Every structure is written in structure tokens, then in C-alpha cells.
Amino acid sequence: MTTYRSAMGKSVDMASLHQRNEKVRAVGNVKNLNARGDTIDAFGRIVQPVTEKVNKAYSKTVGNRSANPTKPQPQIQADVLKTEVPELLPEELELEESLEDDLEIEKIKQEELQKATKKK
């Protein structure tokens, strides 16, 4: 969108205005919508996103089933969960242990510094 000039002569950037307020409850005669078009409840939480509404309307108009959007198959997600994390090499384990030691040392230093500032 472009920048518009108001009747008072001020510049208004409609794109940034829309983007800042897209999660705000819409003003008008349609209840339970935010400015983006999502259906929201009384507390402003999204109940049904606008993309879901658009997909549902599109699937009603298009007769071809392959053109309709579908949800990802659960098998794909299960395959991702089955992948095993490789074990760490001895050097990597040693590095992790030294990192933990360094963090513990920093914590002790911080406590000592706090004690010293309290005494003053």
C-alpha cells in the first residue's frame, strides 16, 4: 500500500497502520473478528484463523480434490520423531563439561561480587 494524505494534510501509511493493529478487535457490525479476519473469542484469543476459513471456502468452490489444501499426514511427523540424535564425541563431552564448570565459576564470582558490594 502507499502513503495517503489526510484531509488535514498529514501523511498516513496504511500498510504500517494495518500491520500494527492486525490482532486488535475489529470495529463494525461484525462481532468476534480481529482486523486480520480471524474469529476471536471474548478475550481476544484466536478461535479460527482466517487462513482456515479461506481454505474451507476454497475447497467448497473447487471441485478438484487434489487442488484443495490438506493437513500434513501424521506419518511424516512420526518419521521426524524417530530420527535419533547422534551421540557426542569424547571431545564434545569434555567441552560441555568445561562449559558447565565455567558457568559455575561465573556464578560463584557473581555471588562474591554481590557480597563485596553489600559490605560497602
C-alpha positions as CSV (number, residue, x, y, z in Angstrom):
1,M,0.0,0.0,0.0
2,T,1.1,3.5,-0.4
3,T,1.1,6.6,1.8
4,Y,-2.1,8.6,1.7
5,R,-2.6,12.3,2.6
6,S,-5.4,13.1,5.0
7,A,-7.9,15.9,4.7
8,M,-5.8,17.8,7.3
9,G,-2.7,17.3,5.2
10,K,-1.0,14.6,7.3
11,S,0.7,11.6,5.7
12,V,-0.9,8.2,6.7
13,D,0.9,4.9,5.9
14,M,-2.0,2.4,5.7
15,A,0.2,-0.7,5.5
16,S,2.1,0.0,8.7
17,L,-1.2,1.0,10.4
18,H,-2.8,-2.2,9.3
19,Q,0.2,-4.3,10.4
20,R,0.4,-2.7,13.9
21,N,-3.3,-3.4,14.5
22,E,-4.0,-6.7,12.9
23,K,-4.5,-8.5,16.2
24,V,-6.9,-5.8,17.6
25,R,-10.7,-6.4,17.7
26,A,-12.3,-5.0,14.6
27,V,-14.7,-2.1,14.8
28,G,-18.0,-2.6,13.0
29,N,-21.2,-4.6,12.9
30,V,-19.4,-8.0,12.6
31,K,-18.7,-9.3,16.1
32,N,-15.9,-11.6,17.1
33,L,-13.3,-10.7,14.4
34,N,-10.0,-9.0,14.6
35,A,-8.6,-6.7,11.9
36,R,-6.9,-9.6,10.1
37,G,-10.2,-11.5,9.8
38,D,-9.6,-14.2,12.4
39,T,-12.5,-15.3,14.5
40,I,-11.8,-14.5,18.2
41,D,-13.5,-15.1,21.5
42,A,-14.5,-12.6,24.2
43,F,-10.9,-12.4,25.5
44,G,-9.3,-11.8,22.1
45,R,-7.8,-15.2,21.6
46,I,-8.0,-16.6,18.1
47,V,-10.6,-19.4,17.7
48,Q,-10.4,-19.9,13.9
49,P,-7.6,-18.3,11.8
50,V,-8.5,-16.6,8.6
51,T,-6.4,-19.0,6.6
52,E,-8.5,-21.9,7.8
53,K,-11.7,-20.0,6.7
54,V,-10.2,-19.2,3.3
55,N,-9.2,-22.9,2.8
56,K,-12.6,-24.1,3.7
57,A,-14.3,-21.6,1.3
58,Y,-11.9,-22.5,-1.4
59,S,-12.5,-26.3,-1.0
60,K,-16.2,-25.7,-1.4
61,T,-15.8,-23.9,-4.7
62,V,-13.1,-26.1,-6.3
63,G,-14.3,-29.5,-7.4
64,N,-10.8,-31.0,-7.9
65,R,-9.8,-32.7,-4.6
66,S,-6.1,-32.5,-5.4
67,A,-6.3,-28.7,-5.6
68,N,-7.7,-28.5,-2.1
69,P,-5.3,-27.8,0.8
70,T,-4.8,-30.7,3.2
71,K,-3.2,-31.2,6.6
72,P,0.1,-32.9,6.8
73,Q,0.0,-36.6,7.3
74,P,0.8,-37.9,10.8
75,Q,3.2,-40.4,9.4
76,I,5.5,-37.6,8.3
77,Q,5.6,-36.2,11.8
78,A,6.2,-39.7,13.3
79,D,9.2,-40.2,11.0
80,V,10.8,-36.9,12.2
81,L,10.4,-38.1,15.8
82,K,12.0,-41.4,15.1
83,T,15.3,-39.9,14.0
84,E,18.0,-40.5,16.6
85,V,20.3,-37.8,17.9
86,P,23.9,-38.8,17.4
87,E,25.9,-39.3,20.5
88,L,28.6,-36.8,21.4
89,L,32.2,-37.4,20.8
90,P,34.6,-37.5,23.8
91,E,36.0,-34.1,22.8
92,E,32.4,-32.6,22.7
93,L,31.6,-34.2,26.1
94,E,34.7,-32.6,27.6
95,L,33.8,-29.3,26.1
96,E,30.3,-29.4,27.6
97,E,31.7,-30.3,31.0
98,S,34.2,-27.4,30.9
99,L,31.4,-25.1,29.8
100,E,29.3,-26.2,32.9
101,D,32.4,-25.6,35.1
102,D,32.9,-22.1,33.6
103,L,29.2,-21.3,34.3
104,E,29.6,-22.5,37.9
105,I,32.7,-20.4,38.4
106,E,31.0,-17.3,36.9
107,K,28.1,-17.9,39.3
108,I,30.5,-18.0,42.3
109,K,32.2,-14.9,41.2
110,Q,28.9,-13.1,40.9
111,E,27.9,-14.1,44.4
112,E,31.3,-12.9,45.8
113,L,30.9,-9.6,44.0
114,Q,27.4,-9.2,45.5
115,K,28.7,-9.9,49.0
116,A,31.5,-7.4,48.5
117,T,29.1,-4.7,47.4
118,K,26.8,-5.4,50.4
119,K,29.7,-4.9,52.8
120,K,30.4,-1.4,51.5
